[in-house]
């Protein structure tokens, strides 16, 4: 086999492999599961209409780690005041603040439902989205 034929075969094989890989990737087979789960969150109409974007950080052994602006170490009221101007000047116990908190909890539950509707997802854990607080210049507290 001469050099030109050998190089042509090698280049053809490389192009064939690249074509197969690109076709498989376009059908979601090679995309990371975290990306696929994040697309589910983005495509959900309830979550899309809420001012906070829940994101999947990690998917491991059937457990999804989702970002949230609320956790035991961060009160919910500063977040609500930032995303909902109607409650910005309201005290924590006001009916408006309670309604905004209830809506947040409903949206948070929707994020859980979207995740556990997947056959390979068993549970969801939350991770405080400190980056959101930093980006929006909202103090986290003490």
C-alpha positions in Angstrom: 0.0 0.0 0.0 1.5 3.3 -1.0 1.6 6.4 1.3 -1.2 8.3 -0.4 -3.7 5.4 -0.1 -2.8 4.8 3.6 -3.2 8.5 4.4 -6.6 8.6 2.6 -7.8 5.6 4.6 -6.7 7.2 7.9 -8.4 10.5 7.1 -11.6 8.8 5.9 -11.7 6.8 9.1 -11.2 9.9 11.3 -14.0 11.7 9.4 -16.3 8.7 9.8 -15.6 8.6 13.6 -16.3 12.4 13.9 -19.5 12.0 12.0 -20.7 9.2 14.2 -19.8 11.1 17.4 -21.6 14.3 16.2 -24.7 12.3 15.3 -24.7 10.6 18.7 -24.2 13.9 20.5 -27.0 15.6 18.6 -29.4 12.9 19.9 -28.4 13.6 23.6 -26.6 10.4 24.1 -23.2 12.0 24.8 -24.4 15.1 26.6 -23.8 15.1 30.3 -26.9 14.3 32.4 -26.6 17.6 34.3 -27.1 19.5 31.1 -30.1 17.4 30.2 -31.7 18.0 33.6 -31.0 21.7 33.5 -32.8 21.8 30.1 -35.8 20.2 31.7 -35.8 23.0 34.4 -35.5 25.7 31.7 -38.3 24.2 29.6 -40.8 24.0 32.4 -43.3 26.8 32.0 -43.9 27.3 35.8 -40.1 27.6 36.5 -39.5 29.7 33.4 -41.9 32.3 34.7 -40.2 32.6 38.1 -37.5 35.3 38.5 -35.0 32.7 40.0 -33.4 30.0 37.8 -33.0 26.7 39.6 -30.0 24.8 38.3 -28.6 21.3 38.7 -25.1 21.4 40.1 -24.5 17.7 40.4 -26.1 14.4 39.6 -24.6 11.4 41.3 -26.1 8.0 42.1 -29.7 9.2 41.5 -29.3 12.3 43.7 -29.7 15.7 42.1 -28.2 18.7 43.8 -30.2 21.9 42.9 -29.3 25.5 43.6 -31.7 27.5 45.8 -31.7 31.0 47.2 -33.1 29.7 50.4 -31.5 27.4 53.0 -31.3 27.2 56.8 -28.3 29.6 56.8 -30.1 32.2 54.7 -33.5 33.8 55.4 -35.9 33.9 52.6 -37.1 37.5 53.0 -34.0 39.3 51.5 -34.3 37.1 48.4 -38.0 37.8 48.1 -37.5 41.6 48.5 -35.0 41.5 45.7 -37.0 39.5 43.2 -40.5 40.9 44.0 -40.6 44.7 44.3 -44.1 44.6 45.8 -42.7 43.1 49.0 -39.4 45.1 49.1 -40.5 47.4 52.0 -42.9 44.9 53.8 -42.1 43.3 57.1 -41.4 39.6 57.3 -44.8 38.7 58.8 -46.9 40.8 56.3 -49.5 39.1 54.2 -47.7 40.1 51.0 -44.4 38.6 52.3 -46.1 35.4 53.3 -47.8 35.2 49.9 -44.5 35.7 48.1 -42.9 33.0 50.4 -45.7 30.6 49.6 -45.3 31.2 45.9 -41.5 30.5 46.2 -42.2 27.2 48.1 -44.6 26.2 45.3 -42.1 26.9 42.6 -39.4 25.1 44.7 -41.7 22.0 44.9 -42.2 22.2 41.2 -38.5 22.0 40.6 -38.4 18.9 42.8 -41.3 17.4 40.8 -39.6 18.0 37.5 -36.5 16.3 38.8 -38.1 13.2 40.4 -40.2 12.7 37.3 -37.1 11.4 35.6 -36.6 7.6 36.0 -33.0 7.9 37.1 -33.6 10.5 39.8 -34.3 9.3 43.3 -34.1 12.4 45.3 -33.1 16.1 45.4 -30.9 18.0 47.8 -30.5 21.7 48.0 -27.4 23.9 47.8 -27.5 27.5 48.8 -26.8 29.7 45.7 -24.3 32.0 47.3 -23.3 33.2 43.8 -26.8 34.6 43.3 -26.5 36.6 46.5 -23.1 37.9 45.5 -24.2 38.8 41.9 -27.3 40.6 43.2 -25.5 42.3 46.1 -27.8 40.9 48.7 -26.1 40.3 52.1 -26.3 36.8 53.4 -26.5 37.9 57.0 -24.1 37.2 59.8 
